[in-house]
Amino acid sequence: EEFKAESELATQRLENTDIDKLRSACRKVMDKFPFVAKPTSGDPREWKNTLRAMVFLEIYGDEAK
């Protein structure tokens, strides 16, 4: 239940992220990890969980430090 809530918050945050920042982070993740499923749309809610998590960490991962 807590995981679902955190996942939803992360998804909402990605939805509110500047589209250029989102695209750039997505490209970086794809370059580093070509096995990750590519996004089928610009809507993070429609992405696979792995891609969504990796893009989130690419953009906001430093905040945890």
Backbone as CSV, one residue per row, in Angstrom:
resi,resn,N_x,N_y,N_z,CA_x,CA_y,CA_z,C_x,C_y,C_z
1,GLU,0.835,-1.207,0.000,0.000,0.000,0.000,0.869,1.256,0.000
2,GLU,1.901,1.257,0.836,2.814,2.398,0.879,3.560,2.532,-0.456
3,PHE,3.911,1.371,-1.042,4.598,1.379,-2.339,3.718,2.023,-3.409
4,LYS,2.435,1.662,-3.401,1.499,2.237,-4.388,1.429,3.749,-4.246
5,ALA,1.384,4.231,-3.025,1.299,5.673,-2.777,2.566,6.373,-3.262
6,GLU,3.738,5.797,-2.969,4.999,6.387,-3.410,5.106,6.361,-4.928
7,SER,4.676,5.261,-5.519,4.711,5.118,-6.968,3.823,6.162,-7.631
8,GLU,2.660,6.397,-7.063,1.730,7.391,-7.599,2.327,8.798,-7.495
9,LEU,2.967,9.098,-6.382,3.590,10.412,-6.215,4.707,10.609,-7.236
10,ALA,5.507,9.571,-7.456,6.592,9.652,-8.434,6.027,9.864,-9.839
11,THR,4.963,9.159,-10.171,4.333,9.296,-11.487,3.793,10.705,-11.669
12,GLN,3.129,11.228,-10.655,2.593,12.597,-10.735,3.722,13.604,-10.914
13,ARG,4.808,13.369,-10.237,5.946,14.287,-10.342,6.517,14.264,-11.756
14,LEU,6.628,13.072,-12.335,7.116,12.965,-13.710,6.158,13.661,-14.675
15,GLU,4.869,13.526,-14.435,3.875,14.174,-15.295,4.012,15.699,-15.264
16,ASN,4.500,16.222,-14.157,4.655,17.664,-14.003,6.059,18.156,-14.349
17,THR,6.903,17.244,-14.794,8.274,17.592,-15.164,8.286,18.186,-16.566
18,ASP,9.115,19.180,-16.774,9.283,19.789,-18.082,9.556,18.707,-19.127
19,ILE,8.858,18.779,-20.260,8.934,17.729,-21.275,10.354,17.550,-21.814
20,ASP,11.101,18.624,-21.955,12.477,18.505,-22.454,13.366,17.781,-21.449
21,LYS,13.151,18.053,-20.179,13.906,17.385,-19.121,13.558,15.889,-19.109
22,LEU,12.280,15.595,-19.304,11.801,14.215,-19.338,12.421,13.464,-20.525
23,ARG,12.404,14.088,-21.698,12.985,13.462,-22.900,14.474,13.210,-22.728
24,SER,15.179,14.192,-22.195,16.618,14.079,-22.004,16.948,12.923,-21.055
25,ALA,16.231,12.850,-19.950,16.460,11.780,-18.978,16.127,10.420,-19.588
26,CYS,15.073,10.382,-20.378,14.660,9.146,-21.041,15.766,8.670,-21.993
27,ARG,16.330,9.600,-22.759,17.414,9.252,-23.678,18.630,8.715,-22.932
28,LYS,18.970,9.369,-21.815,20.120,8.922,-21.018,19.910,7.493,-20.523
29,VAL,18.707,7.220,-20.016,18.382,5.882,-19.516,18.467,4.863,-20.653
30,MET,17.912,5.210,-21.812,17.943,4.309,-22.981,19.372,4.021,-23.434
31,ASP,20.219,5.047,-23.399,21.617,4.866,-23.802,22.358,3.938,-22.842
32,LYS,22.099,4.125,-21.548,22.784,3.313,-20.535,22.237,1.897,-20.466
33,PHE,20.924,1.763,-20.664,20.249,0.478,-20.473,19.360,0.159,-21.670
34,PRO,19.955,-0.292,-22.776,19.174,-0.521,-24.000,18.107,-1.614,-23.873
35,PHE,18.192,-2.425,-22.829,17.221,-3.507,-22.641,15.894,-3.016,-22.066
36,VAL,15.862,-1.793,-21.564,14.636,-1.251,-20.959,13.633,-0.931,-22.069
37,ALA,12.380,-1.279,-21.834,11.321,-1.035,-22.820,11.215,0.449,-23.125
38,LYS,11.218,0.771,-24.399,11.117,2.167,-24.819,9.714,2.710,-24.534
39,PRO,9.624,4.024,-24.278,8.297,4.598,-24.023,7.438,4.550,-25.291
40,THR,6.174,4.264,-25.110,5.253,4.203,-26.246,4.535,5.536,-26.439
41,SER,4.673,6.425,-25.459,4.063,7.748,-25.558,4.825,8.701,-24.648
42,GLY,4.429,9.955,-24.659,5.044,10.940,-23.785,4.448,10.955,-22.390
43,ASP,3.482,10.108,-22.155,2.799,10.047,-20.857,3.475,9.031,-19.952
44,PRO,4.180,9.489,-18.901,4.878,8.564,-18.001,3.956,7.504,-17.384
45,ARG,2.671,7.818,-17.280,1.720,6.864,-16.696,1.583,5.611,-17.567
46,GLU,1.872,5.751,-18.868,1.742,4.618,-19.783,3.046,3.827,-19.933
47,TRP,4.121,4.295,-19.313,5.405,3.604,-19.415,5.415,2.370,-18.524
48,LYS,6.351,1.474,-18.845,6.583,0.322,-17.961,7.149,0.862,-16.645
49,ASN,6.888,0.138,-15.555,7.347,0.577,-14.227,8.850,0.786,-14.173
50,THR,9.606,-0.093,-14.818,11.067,-0.002,-14.774,11.548,1.301,-15.397
51,LEU,11.038,1.608,-16.576,11.433,2.845,-17.242,11.052,4.055,-16.397
52,ARG,9.855,4.053,-15.878,9.378,5.181,-15.061,10.301,5.381,-13.851
53,ALA,10.657,4.296,-13.193,11.523,4.384,-12.008,12.917,4.881,-12.379
54,MET,13.460,4.380,-13.487,14.809,4.774,-13.882,14.871,6.233,-14.317
55,VAL,13.859,6.693,-15.025,13.818,8.102,-15.442,13.650,8.989,-14.211
56,PHE,12.813,8.566,-13.281,12.622,9.338,-12.053,13.953,9.487,-11.313
57,LEU,14.689,8.390,-11.191,15.979,8.441,-10.498,16.989,9.291,-11.260
58,GLU,16.947,9.226,-12.578,17.849,10.042,-13.407,17.626,11.530,-13.139
59,ILE,16.370,11.912,-12.969,16.047,13.328,-12.765,16.146,13.729,-11.292
60,TYR,15.570,12.932,-10.417,15.414,13.336,-9.025,16.230,12.515,-8.027
61,GLY,17.046,11.608,-8.509,17.792,10.703,-7.613,18.717,11.394,-6.635
62,ASP,19.274,12.529,-7.039,20.216,13.238,-6.158,19.538,13.830,-4.925
63,GLU,18.232,13.977,-4.982,17.527,14.586,-3.854,17.585,13.729,-2.605
64,ALA,17.809,12.430,-2.776,17.837,11.515,-1.624,19.151,11.642,-0.845
65,LYS,20.147,12.257,-1.454,21.475,12.364,-0.792,21.533,13.515,0.189
